[in-house]
């Protein structure tokens, strides 16, 4: 479960088509980006939780492949991921 340093709250309005724009502070807190999938979990009377859906390896396999790109080591990949995670925390 995603943990935030402090509680984040916002409101949004439901359109006639049942659509809602997720407020920026909520998108930032959940690290949501365009194209991400979210799920709504109803937890009882009048309470629901919105959470990001983690992607499975099969869903993203091969999406980063480019024939002209030079391969990098797992260590370089881990460092790039670490840097991105640190940048997203700010």
C-alpha distances in whole Angstrom, upper triangle without the diagonal:
4,6,10,13,14,14,15,17,19,22,23,26,26,29,32,30,27,25,23,22,19,20,20,18,15,16,16,13,11,13,15,18,21,21,17,16,14,13,14,13,16,15,19,22,21,17,15,11,11,9,10,11,11,15,17,19,22,21,22,24,27,26,27,30,33,37,38,35,35,33,31,29,26,26,27,24,22,23,23,19,19,21,19,16,18,20,17,16,19
4,7,10,12,12,12,15,17,20,21,24,25,28,31,29,26,24,21,21,17,17,17,15,12,13,12,9,8,10,12,16,19,19,15,15,13,14,15,15,17,17,20,23,22,18,16,12,11,8,9,11,11,15,17,20,23,21,21,24,27,25,26,29,32,35,36,33,34,32,29,29,25,25,26,23,20,22,21,17,17,19,17,13,15,17,13,12,15
4,7,8,9,11,14,17,20,22,25,26,29,32,31,28,26,23,22,18,18,17,15,13,14,13,9,9,12,14,18,21,22,19,18,16,17,17,17,19,18,21,24,22,19,17,14,13,11,12,15,15,19,21,23,26,25,25,28,30,29,29,32,35,38,39,35,36,34,31,30,27,27,27,24,22,22,22,19,18,19,18,14,15,16,14,11,14
4,5,7,8,11,14,18,20,24,25,28,32,31,28,26,22,21,17,16,15,12,11,12,11,7,9,11,14,17,21,22,19,19,17,18,18,19,21,20,23,25,23,19,18,14,14,13,14,17,17,21,23,26,29,27,26,29,32,30,29,33,35,39,39,36,37,35,32,32,29,28,28,25,23,23,23,19,18,19,17,14,14,15,12,10,12
4,7,9,13,16,20,22,26,28,31,34,34,31,28,25,23,20,18,17,13,13,15,13,10,12,14,17,20,24,25,22,23,21,22,22,22,24,23,25,27,25,22,21,18,17,16,18,21,21,24,27,29,32,30,30,32,35,33,32,36,38,41,41,38,38,37,34,33,30,29,29,27,24,24,24,21,19,20,18,15,14,16,14,10,11
4,6,10,13,17,20,24,26,29,32,32,29,27,23,22,18,16,16,12,12,15,13,10,12,15,18,21,24,26,23,23,21,22,21,21,22,21,24,25,23,20,19,16,17,16,18,21,22,26,29,31,34,32,31,35,37,35,34,38,40,44,44,40,41,39,37,36,34,32,32,30,28,27,27,24,22,23,21,18,18,18,16,13,14
4,7,10,14,17,20,22,26,29,29,26,24,20,19,16,14,15,11,10,14,13,10,12,15,17,20,23,25,22,22,19,19,18,18,19,18,20,21,19,16,16,13,14,14,17,20,22,25,28,31,33,31,31,34,37,34,35,38,41,44,44,41,42,41,38,38,35,34,34,32,30,29,29,26,24,25,23,20,20,20,17,15,16
4,7,11,14,17,19,23,26,26,23,21,17,16,12,11,11,8,7,10,10,7,10,13,14,17,20,22,20,20,17,18,17,18,19,18,21,21,19,16,15,13,12,13,15,19,21,24,27,30,32,30,30,33,35,33,33,37,39,42,43,40,41,40,37,37,35,34,33,31,29,29,28,25,24,24,22,19,19,19,16,14,15
4,7,10,14,16,20,23,23,20,19,15,14,11,9,11,8,7,11,12,10,12,15,15,18,20,22,20,20,17,17,16,17,17,18,19,19,16,14,13,12,12,14,16,20,22,25,29,31,33,31,31,35,37,34,34,38,40,44,44,42,43,42,40,40,38,37,36,34,32,32,31,28,27,27,25,22,23,22,19,18,18
4,7,11,13,16,20,21,18,16,12,11,9,7,9,8,7,11,12,11,13,15,15,18,19,21,19,19,17,17,16,18,18,19,20,20,16,15,14,13,12,15,17,20,23,26,29,32,34,31,31,35,37,34,34,38,40,44,44,42,43,42,41,41,39,39,38,35,34,34,32,29,29,28,26,24,24,23,20,19,19
4,7,10,13,17,18,15,13,10,10,8,7,11,11,10,12,15,14,15,18,17,19,20,21,20,20,17,17,16,17,17,19,20,19,15,14,13,13,13,16,18,21,24,27,30,33,35,32,32,36,38,35,36,39,41,45,45,43,45,44,43,44,41,41,40,37,36,36,34,32,32,31,28,27,28,26,23,23,23
4,7,10,13,14,12,10,6,7,7,7,11,12,11,12,15,16,16,18,16,18,18,19,19,18,16,17,15,17,18,19,21,20,16,15,14,14,13,16,18,21,24,26,30,32,33,30,31,35,36,33,34,38,40,43,44,42,44,44,43,43,41,42,40,37,37,37,34,32,32,32,29,27,29,27,24,24,24
4,6,10,11,9,8,6,8,9,10,14,15,14,16,19,19,19,21,19,20,20,21,20,20,18,18,16,19,18,21,21,20,16,16,15,16,15,18,20,23,26,28,31,34,35,32,32,36,38,35,36,40,41,45,46,44,46,46,45,46,44,44,43,40,40,40,37,35,36,35,32,31,32,30,27,27,28
4,7,8,6,6,5,8,10,12,16,18,16,17,20,21,20,22,19,20,19,20,20,18,16,16,15,17,17,20,20,19,16,16,15,16,15,18,20,22,25,27,30,33,33,30,31,35,37,34,36,39,41,44,45,44,46,46,45,46,44,45,43,40,40,41,38,35,37,36,33,32,33,32,28,29,30
4,5,5,5,7,9,12,14,18,20,19,19,22,23,23,24,21,21,20,20,21,20,18,18,17,20,20,23,23,22,19,20,18,19,18,21,22,23,27,28,31,34,34,30,32,35,37,34,36,39,40,44,45,44,46,46,46,47,45,46,45,41,41,42,39,37,38,38,34,33,35,33,30,31,32
4,6,7,10,13,16,18,21,24,22,22,26,27,26,27,24,24,22,22,23,22,20,20,19,21,21,24,24,23,20,21,20,21,20,23,24,26,29,30,33,36,35,32,33,37,38,35,38,41,42,46,47,46,49,48,48,50,48,49,47,44,44,45,42,40,41,41,37,37,39,37,33,35,35
4,6,9,12,15,18,21,23,21,21,25,26,24,26,22,22,20,19,20,19,18,18,17,20,20,23,24,23,21,21,19,20,19,21,22,23,26,27,30,33,32,29,30,34,35,32,35,37,39,42,44,43,46,45,45,47,45,46,45,41,42,43,40,37,39,39,35,35,37,35,32,34,34
4,7,10,13,16,19,21,19,19,23,23,22,23,20,21,19,18,18,17,15,15,13,16,16,20,20,20,17,17,15,17,15,18,19,20,24,25,28,31,30,27,29,32,34,31,34,37,39,42,43,42,45,44,44,45,43,44,43,40,40,41,38,35,37,37,33,33,35,33,30,31,32
4,7,10,13,16,18,16,16,19,20,19,20,17,17,15,15,16,14,13,14,13,16,17,20,22,21,18,18,16,16,14,16,17,18,22,23,26,29,29,25,27,30,32,29,31,34,36,39,40,39,42,41,41,42,40,42,40,37,37,38,35,32,34,34,30,30,32,30,27,28,29
4,6,9,12,14,12,13,16,17,16,17,15,15,14,15,15,14,12,13,12,16,16,19,21,20,17,17,14,14,12,14,15,18,21,22,26,29,29,26,27,30,32,29,31,34,36,39,40,39,41,41,40,41,39,40,38,35,35,36,33,30,32,32,28,27,29,27,24,25,26
4,6,9,12,10,10,13,15,14,15,12,13,12,13,14,14,12,14,14,17,19,21,23,23,20,19,16,15,13,14,15,17,20,22,25,28,29,25,25,29,31,27,29,32,34,37,38,36,39,38,38,39,37,38,36,33,33,33,30,28,29,29,25,25,26,24,21,22,23
4,6,8,7,6,10,11,11,12,10,11,11,13,12,12,11,13,12,16,17,20,22,22,19,17,14,13,10,12,12,15,18,20,23,26,27,24,24,28,30,26,28,31,33,37,37,35,37,37,36,37,35,35,34,31,30,30,28,25,26,26,22,21,23,21,18,19,19
4,6,5,6,9,10,11,12,11,12,13,15,15,15,14,16,16,18,20,22,24,24,20,18,16,15,12,14,14,18,20,22,26,28,30,27,27,30,32,28,29,33,34,38,38,36,38,38,36,37,35,35,34,31,31,30,28,26,26,25,22,21,22,20,17,18,17
4,5,5,6,8,10,10,9,10,12,15,14,16,15,17,18,21,22,24,26,27,23,21,19,17,14,15,15,18,20,22,25,28,29,26,25,29,30,27,27,31,32,36,36,33,35,35,34,35,33,33,31,28,28,27,25,23,23,22,19,18,19,17,14,15,14
4,6,5,6,9,10,10,12,15,17,16,17,16,18,18,20,22,23,25,26,23,20,18,16,14,14,15,18,20,22,26,28,30,27,27,30,32,29,29,32,34,38,37,35,37,36,34,35,33,32,31,28,27,27,25,23,22,21,19,17,18,16,13,13,12
4,5,5,6,8,8,11,13,16,14,14,12,14,14,16,18,19,22,23,20,17,15,12,10,10,11,15,17,20,23,26,28,25,25,28,30,27,28,31,33,37,37,35,36,35,34,34,32,32,31,28,27,27,25,22,22,22,19,17,18,17,13,13,14
4,6,5,6,5,7,10,12,10,12,11,13,14,17,20,21,24,25,22,19,17,14,11,10,10,13,15,17,21,23,25,22,21,25,26,23,24,28,29,33,33,31,33,32,31,31,29,29,28,25,24,24,22,19,20,20,16,15,17,15,11,12,13
4,5,5,6,9,12,14,13,15,14,16,18,20,22,23,26,27,25,22,19,16,13,12,12,15,16,18,22,24,26,23,22,26,27,24,24,28,29,33,33,30,32,31,29,30,28,27,26,23,22,22,20,18,18,17,14,12,13,12,8,9,10
4,6,8,11,14,16,14,15,13,16,16,18,20,21,24,25,23,20,17,14,12,11,11,14,15,18,22,24,26,24,23,26,28,26,26,29,31,35,35,32,33,32,30,30,28,27,27,24,22,22,21,18,18,17,15,13,13,13,9,9,10
4,5,9,12,14,11,12,10,12,14,15,18,19,22,24,22,19,16,12,10,8,7,11,12,14,18,20,23,20,20,23,25,23,23,27,29,33,33,30,32,30,29,29,26,26,25,22,21,22,20,17,17,17,14,12,14,14,10,10,12
4,7,10,12,10,12,11,14,16,18,22,23,26,28,25,22,19,16,13,10,9,11,12,14,17,19,21,19,18,21,23,20,20,24,26,29,30,27,28,27,25,26,24,24,22,19,19,19,17,14,15,14,11,10,12,11,7,9,11
4,7,9,6,9,9,12,14,17,20,22,25,27,24,21,18,15,11,10,7,10,11,13,16,18,20,17,16,20,22,19,19,23,25,29,29,27,29,28,26,27,25,26,24,21,21,21,19,16,17,17,14,13,15,14,10,12,14
4,6,6,9,11,14,17,20,23,25,28,30,27,24,21,18,14,13,10,12,13,13,17,18,20,16,15,19,20,16,17,21,22,26,26,24,26,26,25,26,25,25,23,20,21,21,18,16,18,17,13,14,16,14,11,14,15
4,6,9,11,15,17,21,24,26,29,30,28,26,22,20,16,15,12,13,14,14,17,19,20,16,15,19,19,16,17,20,22,26,26,24,27,27,26,28,27,28,26,22,23,24,20,19,21,20,17,17,20,18,15,18,19
4,7,10,13,16,19,23,25,28,30,28,25,22,19,15,14,11,11,12,11,15,16,17,13,13,16,17,14,16,19,21,24,26,24,27,26,26,27,26,28,26,22,23,24,21,19,22,22,18,18,22,20,17,20,22
4,7,10,13,17,20,22,25,27,25,23,19,16,13,11,7,8,9,9,13,15,15,12,12,16,18,15,16,20,22,26,27,25,27,26,26,27,25,26,25,21,22,23,20,18,20,20,17,16,20,18,15,18,20
4,7,10,13,17,19,22,24,23,20,16,14,10,9,6,6,8,8,12,15,15,12,13,17,19,17,19,22,25,28,30,28,30,29,28,29,27,28,27,24,24,25,23,20,22,23,20,19,22,21,18,20,22
4,7,10,13,16,19,21,19,16,13,10,7,6,4,5,9,11,14,17,18,15,16,20,22,20,22,26,28,32,33,31,33,32,31,31,29,30,29,26,25,27,25,22,23,24,21,19,22,22,18,20,22
4,6,10,13,16,18,16,14,10,8,6,6,6,6,10,12,15,19,19,17,19,22,25,23,25,28,31,35,36,34,36,34,34,34,31,32,32,28,28,30,28,24,26,27,24,22,25,25,21,22,25
4,7,9,12,14,13,10,7,6,5,7,9,10,14,16,18,22,23,20,22,26,29,27,29,32,35,38,40,38,40,38,37,37,34,36,35,32,31,32,31,27,28,30,26,24,27,27,23,24,26
4,6,9,12,11,9,5,5,7,8,11,11,15,17,20,23,24,22,24,27,31,29,31,34,37,41,42,40,42,40,39,38,35,37,37,33,32,34,32,29,30,31,28,26,28,29,25,25,28
4,6,8,8,6,4,6,9,11,15,15,19,21,23,27,28,26,28,31,34,33,35,38,41,44,46,44,46,44,42,42,39,40,40,37,35,37,36,32,33,35,32,29,31,32,28,28,30
4,7,8,5,5,7,11,13,16,17,20,23,25,28,29,28,30,33,36,35,37,40,43,46,48,46,47,45,44,43,40,41,41,38,36,38,37,33,33,35,32,30,32,32,29,28,30
4,6,6,7,10,14,16,20,21,24,26,28,32,33,31,33,36,40,38,40,43,46,50,52,49,51,49,47,47,43,44,45,41,40,41,40,37,37,39,36,33,35,36,32,31,33
4,6,9,12,15,18,22,23,26,29,31,35,36,34,36,39,42,41,43,46,49,52,54,52,53,51,50,50,46,47,47,44,42,44,43,39,39,41,38,35,37,37,34,33,35
4,7,11,13,17,20,22,25,28,31,34,35,33,35,38,41,39,41,45,47,51,52,50,52,50,49,48,45,46,46,43,41,43,41,38,38,39,36,34,35,35,31,31,32
4,7,10,13,17,19,22,25,28,31,32,30,32,35,38,36,38,42,44,48,49,47,48,47,45,45,42,42,42,39,38,39,38,34,34,35,33,30,32,32,28,27,29
4,7,10,14,15,19,22,24,28,29,27,28,32,35,33,34,38,41,44,46,43,45,43,42,42,39,39,39,36,34,36,34,31,31,33,30,27,29,29,25,25,27
4,6,10,12,15,19,21,25,26,24,25,29,32,30,31,35,38,41,42,40,41,40,38,38,35,36,36,32,31,32,31,27,28,29,26,23,25,26,22,21,24
4,7,10,13,16,19,22,24,21,22,26,29,26,28,32,34,38,39,37,38,37,35,35,33,33,33,30,28,30,28,25,25,26,23,21,23,23,19,19,22
4,6,9,13,16,19,21,18,19,23,26,24,25,29,31,35,36,34,35,33,32,32,29,30,29,26,25,26,25,21,22,23,20,18,20,21,17,17,20
4,6,9,13,16,17,15,16,19,22,20,21,25,27,31,32,30,31,30,28,28,26,27,26,23,22,23,22,18,20,21,18,16,19,19,15,16,19
4,6,9,13,14,12,13,17,20,18,20,23,26,29,31,29,30,28,27,27,25,26,26,22,22,24,22,18,20,22,19,17,20,21,17,19,22
4,7,10,12,10,11,14,17,16,17,20,24,27,29,26,27,25,24,24,21,23,23,19,18,21,19,16,18,20,17,15,19,19,16,18,21
4,7,8,6,7,10,13,13,14,17,21,24,26,24,25,23,22,22,20,22,21,18,18,20,19,15,18,20,17,16,20,21,18,20,23
4,5,5,7,9,12,13,15,17,20,23,26,24,25,22,22,21,19,21,22,18,18,21,20,17,19,22,19,19,22,23,21,23,26
4,5,6,6,10,10,12,14,18,20,23,21,21,19,18,18,16,19,19,15,16,19,18,16,19,21,19,19,22,23,22,24,27
4,6,5,9,10,13,14,18,20,23,21,22,20,20,21,19,22,22,18,19,23,21,19,22,24,22,22,26,26,25,27,30
4,6,9,9,12,14,17,20,22,21,23,21,21,22,20,23,22,19,20,23,21,18,22,23,21,21,25,25,23,25,28
4,6,6,8,10,14,17,19,17,19,17,18,19,17,20,19,15,17,20,17,15,19,20,18,18,22,22,20,23,26
4,6,8,9,12,15,18,16,17,15,16,17,16,19,18,15,17,20,18,17,20,22,20,21,24,24,23,26,29
4,5,5,9,11,14,13,15,13,15,16,16,19,18,15,18,20,18,17,21,22,20,22,25,25,24,27,30
4,6,9,12,14,13,15,14,15,17,17,20,18,15,18,20,17,16,20,21,18,20,23,23,22,25,27
4,6,10,11,10,12,11,12,14,14,17,15,12,15,17,14,14,18,18,16,18,21,21,20,24,26
4,7,9,8,10,9,12,14,15,18,16,14,17,19,16,17,21,21,19,22,25,24,24,27,29
4,5,5,9,10,12,16,17,19,17,15,19,20,18,19,22,22,21,24,26,25,25,29,30
4,6,8,9,13,16,18,21,18,17,21,22,20,22,25,25,24,27,29,28,29,32,34
4,7,9,13,16,19,21,18,18,21,22,19,21,25,24,23,26,28,27,28,32,33
4,6,9,13,15,17,14,14,18,18,16,18,21,20,20,23,25,24,25,28,30
4,7,10,13,15,12,13,16,16,15,17,20,20,20,23,25,24,26,29,30
4,7,10,12,10,10,14,15,14,16,18,19,19,22,23,24,25,28,29
4,7,8,6,7,10,11,11,13,15,16,16,19,21,21,23,25,27
4,5,5,6,9,10,11,13,14,16,17,19,20,21,23,25,27
4,5,5,6,9,10,10,12,14,15,16,18,20,21,23,25
4,5,5,6,9,10,10,12,14,15,17,18,20,21,24
4,5,5,6,9,10,11,12,14,15,17,18,20,22
4,5,5,6,9,10,11,12,14,15,17,19,21
4,5,5,6,9,10,11,12,14,15,17,19
4,5,5,6,9,10,11,12,14,16,18
4,5,5,6,9,10,11,12,15,16
4,5,5,6,9,10,11,13,15
4,5,5,6,9,10,11,13
4,5,5,6,9,10,12
4,5,5,6,9,10
4,5,5,6,9
4,5,5,7
4,6,6
4,5
4
